[in-house]
Amino acid sequence: MIMGFADLSISEIAEDYHLSIEEVCTLCDRLGVAYKAPHTRLALEDVKALILEILANQENT
């Protein structure tokens, strides 16, 4: 199966959702999302998982 890549990086997700890069990196680590640097483009499924988790956390606050 070929995994597509989203046109988003950790730093862009952090900016879009008003989080620090460190918060998004911590979330990546928790979810098992592989990355090398905050500007690395992420796999589509990883971006979806991150955004769903961010939105769920925002609803709970």
All heavy atoms as a GROMACS GRO file, in nm:
protein
  473
    1MET      N    1   0.085  -0.118   0.000
    1MET     CA    2   0.000   0.000   0.000
    1MET      C    3   0.089   0.124   0.000
    1MET      O    4   0.182   0.135   0.078
    1MET     CB    5  -0.089  -0.001   0.124
    1MET     CG    6  -0.178   0.119   0.135
    1MET     SD    7  -0.305   0.086   0.256
    1MET     CE    8  -0.286   0.223   0.363
    2ILE      N    9   0.060   0.215  -0.087
    2ILE     CA   10   0.134   0.340  -0.094
    2ILE      C   11   0.066   0.443  -0.004
    2ILE      O   12  -0.054   0.464  -0.013
    2ILE     CB   13   0.139   0.393  -0.238
    2ILE    CG1   14   0.214   0.294  -0.327
    2ILE    CG2   15   0.205   0.529  -0.244
    2ILE    CD1   16   0.211   0.326  -0.473
    3MET      N   17   0.146   0.502   0.082
    3MET     CA   18   0.091   0.603   0.173
    3MET      C   19   0.114   0.741   0.113
    3MET      O   20   0.224   0.774   0.074
    3MET     CB   21   0.159   0.592   0.310
    3MET     CG   22   0.094   0.681   0.413
    3MET     SD   23   0.169   0.667   0.576
    3MET     CE   24   0.136   0.497   0.616
    4GLY      N   25   0.007   0.818   0.105
    4GLY     CA   26   0.019   0.954   0.053
    4GLY      C   27   0.076   1.047   0.158
    4GLY      O   28   0.076   1.018   0.277
    5PHE      N   29   0.124   1.158   0.110
    5PHE     CA   30   0.177   1.258   0.201
    5PHE      C   31   0.090   1.382   0.198
    5PHE      O   32   0.047   1.426   0.092
    5PHE     CB   33   0.322   1.293   0.168
    5PHE     CG   34   0.418   1.189   0.216
    5PHE    CD1   35   0.442   1.075   0.141
    5PHE    CD2   36   0.478   1.201   0.339
    5PHE    CE1   37   0.527   0.976   0.187
    5PHE    CE2   38   0.563   1.103   0.386
    5PHE     CZ   39   0.587   0.991   0.309
    6ALA      N   40   0.063   1.434   0.314
    6ALA     CA   41  -0.012   1.558   0.326
    6ALA      C   42   0.085   1.673   0.302
    6ALA      O   43   0.206   1.658   0.319
    6ALA     CB   44  -0.074   1.570   0.465
    7ASP      N   45   0.035   1.784   0.264
    7ASP     CA   46   0.122   1.899   0.242
    7ASP      C   47   0.129   1.980   0.371
    7ASP      O   48   0.111   2.102   0.370
    7ASP     CB   49   0.069   1.983   0.126
    7ASP     CG   50   0.172   2.081   0.074
    7ASP    OD1   51   0.292   2.058   0.096
    7ASP    OD2   52   0.132   2.182   0.014
    8LEU      N   53   0.149   1.911   0.482
    8LEU     CA   54   0.157   1.975   0.612
    8LEU      C   55   0.276   1.921   0.690
    8LEU      O   56   0.310   1.804   0.679
    8LEU     CB   57   0.030   1.949   0.694
    8LEU     CG   58  -0.096   2.023   0.652
    8LEU    CD1   59  -0.215   1.971   0.731
    8LEU    CD2   60  -0.081   2.171   0.670
    9SER      N   61   0.332   2.007   0.770
    9SER     CA   62   0.442   1.969   0.858
    9SER      C   63   0.399   1.993   1.002
    9SER      O   64   0.294   2.054   1.028
    9SER     CB   65   0.565   2.053   0.826
    9SER     OG   66   0.539   2.189   0.855
   10ILE      N   67   0.480   1.949   1.094
   10ILE     CA   68   0.453   1.972   1.236
   10ILE      C   69   0.442   2.122   1.265
   10ILE      O   70   0.350   2.166   1.334
   10ILE     CB   71   0.563   1.907   1.323
   10ILE    CG1   72   0.549   1.755   1.315
   10ILE    CG2   73   0.558   1.956   1.467
   10ILE    CD1   74   0.663   1.680   1.378
   11SER      N   75   0.534   2.200   1.210
   11SER     CA   76   0.531   2.344   1.238
   11SER      C   77   0.405   2.409   1.181
   11SER      O   78   0.348   2.498   1.244
   11SER     CB   79   0.657   2.412   1.184
   11SER     OG   80   0.672   2.388   1.046
   12GLU      N   81   0.358   2.362   1.066
   12GLU     CA   82   0.235   2.418   1.009
   12GLU      C   83   0.112   2.378   1.089
   12GLU      O   84   0.021   2.459   1.109
   12GLU     CB   85   0.221   2.376   0.863
   12GLU     CG   86   0.324   2.440   0.773
   12GLU     CD   87   0.331   2.378   0.636
   12GLU    OE1   88   0.315   2.255   0.622
   12GLU    OE2   89   0.355   2.456   0.542
   13ILE      N   90   0.109   2.256   1.136
   13ILE     CA   91  -0.002   2.212   1.221
   13ILE      C   92  -0.003   2.294   1.350
   13ILE      O   93  -0.109   2.339   1.396
   13ILE     CB   94   0.007   2.061   1.251
   13ILE    CG1   95  -0.017   1.982   1.121
   13ILE    CG2   96  -0.093   2.020   1.359
   13ILE    CD1   97   0.012   1.835   1.132
   14ALA      N   98   0.114   2.313   1.409
   14ALA     CA   99   0.123   2.393   1.531
   14ALA      C  100   0.068   2.534   1.508
   14ALA      O  101  -0.010   2.585   1.588
   14ALA     CB  102   0.268   2.400   1.578
   15GLU      N  103   0.106   2.594   1.398
   15GLU     CA  104   0.059   2.729   1.366
   15GLU      C  105  -0.092   2.730   1.342
   15GLU      O  106  -0.163   2.815   1.396
   15GLU     CB  107   0.132   2.781   1.242
   15GLU     CG  108   0.094   2.923   1.206
   15GLU     CD  109   0.169   2.975   1.085
   15GLU    OE1  110   0.280   2.926   1.057
   15GLU    OE2  111   0.116   3.065   1.020
   16ASP      N  112  -0.141   2.635   1.264
   16ASP     CA  113  -0.284   2.631   1.230
   16ASP      C  114  -0.372   2.611   1.352
   16ASP      O  115  -0.484   2.662   1.357
   16ASP     CB  116  -0.312   2.520   1.130
   16ASP     CG  117  -0.258   2.549   0.991
   16ASP    OD1  118  -0.217   2.665   0.964
   16ASP    OD2  119  -0.256   2.457   0.907
   17TYR      N  120  -0.324   2.535   1.450
   17TYR     CA  121  -0.406   2.502   1.568
   17TYR      C  122  -0.359   2.576   1.694
   17TYR      O  123  -0.401   2.540   1.804
   17TYR     CB  124  -0.410   2.351   1.589
   17TYR     CG  125  -0.491   2.285   1.479
   17TYR    CD1  126  -0.429   2.236   1.365
   17TYR    CD2  127  -0.629   2.276   1.488
   17TYR    CE1  128  -0.504   2.180   1.262
   17TYR    CE2  129  -0.704   2.219   1.386
   17TYR     CZ  130  -0.640   2.173   1.274
   17TYR     OH  131  -0.714   2.117   1.172
   18HIS      N  132  -0.276   2.676   1.676
   18HIS     CA  133  -0.231   2.763   1.786
   18HIS      C  134  -0.167   2.683   1.899
   18HIS      O  135  -0.197   2.702   2.017
   18HIS     CB  136  -0.346   2.849   1.838
   18HIS     CG  137  -0.419   2.921   1.729
   18HIS    ND1  138  -0.363   3.027   1.661
   18HIS    CD2  139  -0.540   2.900   1.673
   18HIS    CE1  140  -0.448   3.068   1.569
   18HIS    NE2  141  -0.556   2.994   1.574
   19LEU      N  142  -0.077   2.593   1.861
   19LEU     CA  143  -0.002   2.512   1.956
   19LEU      C  144   0.146   2.539   1.935
   19LEU      O  145   0.188   2.588   1.831
   19LEU     CB  146  -0.029   2.363   1.933
   19LEU     CG  147  -0.173   2.317   1.948
   19LEU    CD1  148  -0.189   2.175   1.896
   19LEU    CD2  149  -0.216   2.326   2.093
   20SER      N  150   0.225   2.502   2.034
   20SER     CA  151   0.370   2.514   2.016
   20SER      C  152   0.418   2.392   1.936
   20SER      O  153   0.353   2.287   1.934
   20SER     CB  154   0.441   2.519   2.151
   20SER     OG  155   0.432   2.393   2.215
   21ILE      N  156   0.531   2.408   1.872
   21ILE     CA  157   0.592   2.296   1.800
   21ILE      C  158   0.620   2.182   1.897
   21ILE      O  159   0.599   2.065   1.865
   21ILE     CB  160   0.719   2.342   1.726
   21ILE    CG1  161   0.680   2.434   1.610
   21ILE    CG2  162   0.801   2.222   1.678
   21ILE    CD1  163   0.796   2.499   1.538
   22GLU      N  164   0.663   2.216   2.018
   22GLU     CA  165   0.692   2.113   2.118
   22GLU      C  166   0.567   2.033   2.153
   22GLU      O  167   0.575   1.911   2.172
   22GLU     CB  168   0.752   2.177   2.245
   22GLU     CG  169   0.890   2.234   2.224
   22GLU     CD  170   0.891   2.371   2.152
   22GLU    OE1  171   0.787   2.440   2.147
   22GLU    OE2  172   0.996   2.407   2.098
   23GLU      N  173   0.452   2.100   2.163
   23GLU     CA  174   0.328   2.028   2.194
   23GLU      C  175   0.293   1.930   2.082
   23GLU      O  176   0.252   1.817   2.110
   23GLU     CB  177   0.212   2.127   2.212
   23GLU     CG  178   0.217   2.208   2.339
   23GLU     CD  179   0.110   2.315   2.345
   23GLU    OE1  180   0.105   2.400   2.254
   23GLU    OE2  181   0.031   2.311   2.441
   24VAL      N  182   0.309   1.972   1.959
   24VAL     CA  183   0.278   1.884   1.846
   24VAL      C  184   0.379   1.769   1.839
   24VAL      O  185   0.341   1.654   1.815
   24VAL     CB  186   0.270   1.961   1.713
   24VAL    CG1  187   0.239   1.868   1.597
   24VAL    CG2  188   0.164   2.071   1.720
   25CYS      N  189   0.506   1.797   1.865
   25CYS     CA  190   0.607   1.690   1.867
   25CYS      C  191   0.577   1.589   1.977
   25CYS      O  192   0.590   1.468   1.956
   25CYS     CB  193   0.747   1.749   1.884
   25CYS     SG  194   0.810   1.832   1.739
   26THR      N  195   0.535   1.636   2.092
   26THR     CA  196   0.498   1.546   2.202
   26THR      C  197   0.380   1.459   2.162
   26THR      O  198   0.379   1.338   2.189
   26THR     CB  199   0.464   1.628   2.328
   26THR    OG1  200   0.580   1.700   2.368
   26THR    CG2  201   0.418   1.539   2.442
   27LEU      N  202   0.283   1.519   2.094
   27LEU     CA  203   0.168   1.444   2.047
   27LEU      C  204   0.211   1.340   1.942
   27LEU      O  205   0.164   1.227   1.945
   27LEU     CB  206   0.065   1.541   1.988
   27LEU     CG  207  -0.068   1.483   1.944
   27LEU    CD1  208  -0.136   1.408   2.058
   27LEU    CD2  209  -0.158   1.594   1.894
   28CYS      N  210   0.302   1.378   1.853
   28CYS     CA  211   0.356   1.283   1.755
   28CYS      C  212   0.420   1.165   1.825
   28CYS      O  213   0.396   1.049   1.787
   28CYS     CB  214   0.459   1.352   1.665
   28CYS     SG  215   0.390   1.463   1.542
   29ASP      N  216   0.501   1.193   1.926
   29ASP     CA  217   0.568   1.087   2.000
   29ASP      C  218   0.465   0.994   2.065
   29ASP      O  219   0.480   0.871   2.062
   29ASP     CB  220   0.661   1.145   2.106
   29ASP     CG  221   0.780   1.219   2.046
   29ASP    OD1  222   0.813   1.195   1.927
   29ASP    OD2  223   0.838   1.304   2.116
   30ARG      N  224   0.362   1.053   2.123
   30ARG     CA  225   0.259   0.974   2.191
   30ARG      C  226   0.181   0.886   2.093
   30ARG      O  227   0.145   0.773   2.126
   30ARG     CB  228   0.164   1.066   2.267
   30ARG     CG  229   0.081   0.992   2.369
   30ARG     CD  230  -0.004   1.082   2.451
   30ARG     NE  231  -0.129   1.099   2.378
   30ARG     CZ  232  -0.202   1.208   2.375
   30ARG    NH1  233  -0.164   1.314   2.441
   30ARG    NH2  234  -0.314   1.214   2.307
   31LEU      N  235   0.157   0.939   1.973
   31LEU     CA  236   0.080   0.865   1.873
   31LEU      C  237   0.166   0.776   1.784
   31LEU      O  238   0.115   0.704   1.699
   31LEU     CB  239   0.001   0.963   1.784
   31LEU     CG  240  -0.108   1.044   1.853
   31LEU    CD1  241  -0.169   1.145   1.757
   31LEU    CD2  242  -0.217   0.952   1.909
   32GLY      N  243   0.298   0.783   1.802
   32GLY     CA  244   0.387   0.702   1.722
   32GLY      C  245   0.408   0.754   1.581
   32GLY      O  246   0.438   0.678   1.490
   33VAL      N  247   0.392   0.885   1.563
   33VAL     CA  248   0.411   0.948   1.432
   33VAL      C  249   0.561   0.976   1.415
   33VAL      O  250   0.620   1.049   1.494
   33VAL     CB  251   0.330   1.079   1.421
   33VAL    CG1  252   0.364   1.153   1.294
   33VAL    CG2  253   0.180   1.050   1.429
   34ALA      N  254   0.618   0.920   1.310
   34ALA     CA  255   0.761   0.938   1.284
   34ALA      C  256   0.787   1.072   1.218
   34ALA      O  257   0.714   1.113   1.128
   34ALA     CB  258   0.812   0.825   1.194
   35TYR      N  259   0.890   1.141   1.265
   35TYR     CA  260   0.930   1.268   1.206
   35TYR      C  261   1.078   1.288   1.232
   35TYR      O  262   1.132   1.231   1.326
   35TYR     CB  263   0.849   1.385   1.261
   35TYR     CG  264   0.870   1.409   1.408
   35TYR    CD1  265   0.965   1.500   1.453
   35TYR    CD2  266   0.796   1.340   1.504
   35TYR    CE1  267   0.986   1.521   1.589
   35TYR    CE2  268   0.817   1.359   1.640
   35TYR     CZ  269   0.912   1.451   1.681
   35TYR     OH  270   0.933   1.472   1.814
   36LYS      N  271   1.141   1.369   1.149
   36LYS     CA  272   1.283   1.400   1.169
   36LYS      C  273   1.301   1.540   1.221
   36LYS      O  274   1.390   1.566   1.301
   36LYS     CB  275   1.359   1.383   1.038
   36LYS     CG  276   1.368   1.239   0.992
   36LYS     CD  277   1.451   1.226   0.868
   36LYS     CE  278   1.454   1.080   0.826
   36LYS     NZ  279   1.537   1.058   0.710
   37ALA      N  280   1.218   1.632   1.174
   37ALA     CA  281   1.228   1.773   1.213
   37ALA      C  282   1.090   1.837   1.200
   37ALA      O  283   1.004   1.782   1.130
   37ALA     CB  284   1.329   1.844   1.123
   38PRO      N  285   1.068   1.950   1.266
   38PRO     CA  286   0.936   2.015   1.259
   38PRO      C  287   0.891   2.054   1.118
   38PRO      O  288   0.772   2.068   1.095
   38PRO     CB  289   0.954   2.139   1.346
   38PRO     CG  290   1.060   2.102   1.443
   38PRO     CD  291   1.154   2.014   1.365
   39HIS      N  292   0.983   2.064   1.023
   39HIS     CA  293   0.943   2.102   0.888
   39HIS      C  294   0.920   1.982   0.796
   39HIS      O  295   0.882   1.998   0.682
   39HIS     CB  296   1.048   2.195   0.826
   39HIS     CG  297   1.181   2.129   0.809
   39HIS    ND1  298   1.272   2.125   0.913
   39HIS    CD2  299   1.238   2.064   0.706
   39HIS    CE1  300   1.378   2.059   0.872
   39HIS    NE2  301   1.361   2.021   0.748
   40THR      N  302   0.941   1.861   0.848
   40THR     CA  303   0.922   1.740   0.769
   40THR      C  304   0.775   1.724   0.731
   40THR      O  305   0.686   1.738   0.815
   40THR     CB  306   0.965   1.616   0.851
   40THR    OG1  307   1.101   1.632   0.890
   40THR    CG2  308   0.948   1.488   0.772
   41ARG      N  309   0.751   1.695   0.604
   41ARG     CA  310   0.614   1.667   0.556
   41ARG      C  311   0.571   1.533   0.613
   41ARG      O  312   0.645   1.436   0.613
   41ARG     CB  313   0.608   1.665   0.404
   41ARG     CG  314   0.645   1.797   0.342
   41ARG     CD  315   0.536   1.898   0.364
   41ARG     NE  316   0.576   2.027   0.308
   41ARG     CZ  317   0.531   2.141   0.353
   41ARG    NH1  318   0.449   2.144   0.453
   41ARG    NH2  319   0.568   2.253   0.298
   42LEU      N  320   0.446   1.528   0.659
   42LEU     CA  321   0.396   1.408   0.726
   42LEU      C  322   0.306   1.326   0.634
   42LEU      O  323   0.243   1.380   0.543
   42LEU     CB  324   0.317   1.448   0.850
   42LEU     CG  325   0.396   1.523   0.957
   42LEU    CD1  326   0.302   1.572   1.066
   42LEU    CD2  327   0.505   1.437   1.014
   43ALA      N  328   0.297   1.197   0.663
   43ALA     CA  329   0.206   1.108   0.591
   43ALA      C  330   0.062   1.152   0.618
   43ALA      O  331   0.028   1.199   0.727
   43ALA     CB  332   0.227   0.964   0.635
   44LEU      N  333  -0.023   1.136   0.519
   44LEU     CA  334  -0.162   1.178   0.529
   44LEU      C  335  -0.232   1.117   0.650
   44LEU      O  336  -0.301   1.187   0.725
   44LEU     CB  337  -0.235   1.141   0.400
   44LEU     CG  338  -0.382   1.181   0.390
   44LEU    CD1  339  -0.399   1.331   0.406
   44LEU    CD2  340  -0.439   1.134   0.258
   45GLU      N  341  -0.213   0.988   0.671
   45GLU     CA  342  -0.279   0.922   0.786
   45GLU      C  343  -0.228   0.978   0.918
   45GLU      O  344  -0.305   0.989   1.014
   45GLU     CB  345  -0.257   0.770   0.780
   45GLU     CG  346  -0.330   0.705   0.665
   45GLU     CD  347  -0.482   0.726   0.670
   45GLU    OE1  348  -0.541   0.714   0.778
   45GLU    OE2  349  -0.540   0.756   0.564
   46ASP      N  350  -0.101   1.014   0.926
   46ASP     CA  351  -0.047   1.073   1.048
   46ASP      C  352  -0.106   1.211   1.074
   46ASP      O  353  -0.140   1.244   1.188
   46ASP     CB  354   0.106   1.082   1.040
   46ASP     CG  355   0.172   0.946   1.044
   46ASP    OD1  356   0.109   0.849   1.091
   46ASP    OD2  357   0.287   0.935   0.998
   47VAL      N  358  -0.120   1.290   0.968
   47VAL     CA  359  -0.181   1.423   0.984
   47VAL      C  360  -0.324   1.410   1.031
   47VAL      O  361  -0.368   1.482   1.122
   47VAL     CB  362  -0.173   1.503   0.852
   47VAL    CG1  363  -0.257   1.630   0.860
   47VAL    CG2  364  -0.030   1.537   0.818
   48LYS      N  365  -0.398   1.317   0.973
   48LYS     CA  366  -0.537   1.297   1.014
   48LYS      C  367  -0.544   1.258   1.162
   48LYS      O  368  -0.627   1.311   1.236
   48LYS     CB  369  -0.605   1.193   0.926
   48LYS     CG  370  -0.631   1.247   0.787
   48LYS     CD  371  -0.683   1.153   0.682
   48LYS     CE  372  -0.747   1.027   0.716
   48LYS     NZ  373  -0.792   0.948   0.600
   49ALA      N  374  -0.457   1.169   1.205
   49ALA     CA  375  -0.456   1.125   1.345
   49ALA      C  376  -0.422   1.242   1.437
   49ALA      O  377  -0.486   1.259   1.542
   49ALA     CB  378  -0.356   1.011   1.364
   50LEU      N  379  -0.324   1.323   1.399
   50LEU     CA  380  -0.286   1.439   1.480
   50LEU      C  381  -0.401   1.538   1.492
   50LEU      O  382  -0.433   1.584   1.602
   50LEU     CB  383  -0.165   1.509   1.420
   50LEU     CG  384  -0.030   1.442   1.439
   50LEU    CD1  385   0.075   1.508   1.350
   50LEU    CD2  386   0.012   1.447   1.584
   51ILE      N  387  -0.462   1.570   1.380
   51ILE     CA  388  -0.571   1.670   1.382
   51ILE      C  389  -0.690   1.619   1.463
   51ILE      O  390  -0.747   1.694   1.542
   51ILE     CB  391  -0.610   1.709   1.239
   51ILE    CG1  392  -0.496   1.789   1.175
   51ILE    CG2  393  -0.740   1.789   1.238
   51ILE    CD1  394  -0.515   1.819   1.028
   52LEU      N  395  -0.724   1.493   1.447
   52LEU     CA  396  -0.835   1.437   1.526
   52LEU      C  397  -0.805   1.444   1.675
   52LEU      O  398  -0.893   1.478   1.756
   52LEU     CB  399  -0.864   1.294   1.484
   52LEU     CG  400  -0.932   1.277   1.348
   52LEU    CD1  401  -0.940   1.130   1.311
   52LEU    CD2  402  -1.071   1.339   1.350
   53GLU      N  403  -0.682   1.414   1.713
   53GLU     CA  404  -0.643   1.420   1.854
   53GLU      C  405  -0.644   1.563   1.905
   53GLU      O  406  -0.691   1.591   2.017
   53GLU     CB  407  -0.505   1.356   1.873
   53GLU     CG  408  -0.463   1.341   2.016
   53GLU     CD  409  -0.543   1.236   2.091
   53GLU    OE1  410  -0.606   1.150   2.029
   53GLU    OE2  411  -0.540   1.242   2.215
   54ILE      N  412  -0.594   1.656   1.825
   54ILE     CA  413  -0.594   1.798   1.864
   54ILE      C  414  -0.737   1.847   1.884
   54ILE      O  415  -0.768   1.913   1.984
   54ILE     CB  416  -0.520   1.883   1.760
   54ILE    CG1  417  -0.370   1.854   1.764
   54ILE    CG2  418  -0.546   2.032   1.783
   54ILE    CD1  419  -0.292   1.908   1.644
   55LEU      N  420  -0.824   1.815   1.790
   55LEU     CA  421  -0.964   1.859   1.801
   55LEU      C  422  -1.033   1.797   1.921
   55LEU      O  423  -1.110   1.864   1.990
   55LEU     CB  424  -1.039   1.827   1.671
   55LEU     CG  425  -0.995   1.905   1.549
   55LEU    CD1  426  -1.069   1.857   1.424
   55LEU    CD2  427  -1.013   2.055   1.568
   56ALA      N  428  -1.006   1.670   1.948
   56ALA     CA  429  -1.065   1.605   2.065
   56ALA      C  430  -1.017   1.670   2.193
   56ALA      O  431  -1.095   1.691   2.286
   56ALA     CB  432  -1.029   1.456   2.065
   57ASN      N  433  -0.889   1.705   2.198
   57ASN     CA  434  -0.835   1.772   2.317
   57ASN      C  435  -0.894   1.911   2.335
   57ASN      O  436  -0.916   1.955   2.446
   57ASN     CB  437  -0.682   1.780   2.311
   57ASN     CG  438  -0.616   1.647   2.333
   57ASN    OD1  439  -0.674   1.556   2.391
   57ASN    ND2  440  -0.496   1.633   2.283
   58GLN      N  441  -0.917   1.982   2.225
   58GLN     CA  442  -0.974   2.116   2.233
   58GLN      C  443  -1.119   2.111   2.282
   58GLN      O  444  -1.163   2.198   2.354
   58GLN     CB  445  -0.967   2.186   2.097
   58GLN     CG  446  -0.826   2.228   2.061
   58GLN     CD  447  -0.816   2.292   1.923
   58GLN    OE1  448  -0.907   2.283   1.841
   58GLN    NE2  449  -0.703   2.356   1.897
   59GLU      N  450  -1.192   2.007   2.245
   59GLU     CA  451  -1.331   1.991   2.290
   59GLU      C  452  -1.337   1.964   2.439
   59GLU      O  453  -1.433   2.002   2.504
   59GLU     CB  454  -1.398   1.878   2.213
   59GLU     CG  455  -1.430   1.910   2.070
   59GLU     CD  456  -1.490   1.794   1.995
   59GLU    OE1  457  -1.516   1.688   2.057
   59GLU    OE2  458  -1.512   1.807   1.874
   60ASN      N  459  -1.234   1.900   2.492
   60ASN     CA  460  -1.233   1.863   2.633
   60ASN      C  461  -1.183   1.974   2.723
   60ASN      O  462  -1.180   1.957   2.845
   60ASN     CB  463  -1.148   1.737   2.654
   60ASN     CG  464  -1.212   1.615   2.591
   60ASN    OD1  465  -1.333   1.607   2.583
   60ASN    ND2  466  -1.130   1.523   2.546
   61THR      N  467  -1.140   2.086   2.665
   61THR     CA  468  -1.089   2.194   2.749
   61THR      C  469  -1.187   2.307   2.758
   61THR      O  470  -1.283   2.317   2.694
   61THR     CB  471  -0.955   2.250   2.695
   61THR    OG1  472  -0.973   2.293   2.560
   61THR    CG2  473  -0.847   2.147   2.704
   0.00000   0.00000   0.00000
